[in-house]
Amino acid sequence: MESPFKGDILKGKVALITGGASGIGFEISTQFGKHGASVALMGRRKQVLDSAVSVLKSLGIPAVAFEGDVRKQEDATRVVQSTFQHFGKIDILVNAAAGNFLVSAEDLSPNGFRTVLDIDSVGTFTMCHEALKYLKKGGQGRNSSTGGAIINISATLHYTANWYQVHVSAAKAAVDATTRNLALEWGTDHDIRVNGIAPGPISGTPGMSKLAPDEVTSKDREERPLYKLGEKWDIAMAALYLVSDAGKFVNGDTLIVDGGLWLSQPRHISKEAVKQVSRSIEKKSRVAPVGVPKSKL
Ligand code: COA
């Protein structure tokens, strides 16, 4: 789909995107590039990184990739430094790297729980922390008078509770808390805007194939109003809005991009039945028992 934004809204910007070579991260990389940014991708798989960079370059986007695992402090330091050395500055950090699998809490080992927190929560903080000296107002390589922007990819699972996702719910709750706290501290001290995006189910992503395999969820989908699959494009457009000047007054927010799904509950009673039943119940409730004053309504 064509972007509704002008093609130069990120002109001259440099973005580092973890998990930027696949899924939602790759679409964000692509759209940032199409809107004028140079992009650096971080990921664990060389082959995936290489092919992502060649696609981006074929679109005329200045792109580079660095192998690294956000769980390793030394990788985070090296990749952030390499991005700076390659492009001369960093304006935007997107934390899109994440880990996930479906498992009941009973069957999840503490190490499995920790692994996802290490990737999503600690990894996000580590990357933010490493990038701070480049993103902050007056930071290394910055010739502008403003700070940069961070986006943390989150989820909606933890707003209530979700089956077989205790590890990810806990991890994303920590990510949202990190988003808000950094927005406060770094917004105040360094003019950096820190926001999140909470995607709903997005087609063609590793998350979708891992978490919502057809054989498991087809019945759920039928029973959940507002269940629609989003596109990676939807998330990339939200990201563009948040990091561009269009979102310059947005800080500390996590934008839910799920078509309203997280609000969804099964409809237990039809609209017609509500019409019928509600009136008669109301009527009965107004017939006051003996000794009770009548309603004046
Ligand atoms: N069910 C239950 N436990 C699982 C599991 C599953 N499907 N997959 C992994 N684990 C557990 C392992 O058993 C291990 O715990 P243990 O040591 O107590 O046995 C722990 O998680 C770490 O697993 P390991 O395979 O060593 O981790 P890894 O570092 O190689 O991989 C994952 C990390 C598991 C998060 C892997 O899925 C991954 O790399 N994901 C990235 C991509 C992704 O998930 N994308 C979707 C984003 S929404």
Boltz pocket constraint, residues with backbone or C-beta under 6 A from the ligand:
constraints:
  - pocket:
      binder: B
      contacts: [[A, 98], [A, 99], [A, 100], [A, 101], [A, 102], [A, 103], [A, 107], [A, 108], [A, 109], [A, 110], [A, 111], [A, 112], [A, 113], [A, 115], [A, 116], [A, 206], [A, 207], [A, 208], [A, 210]]
      max_distance: 6.0
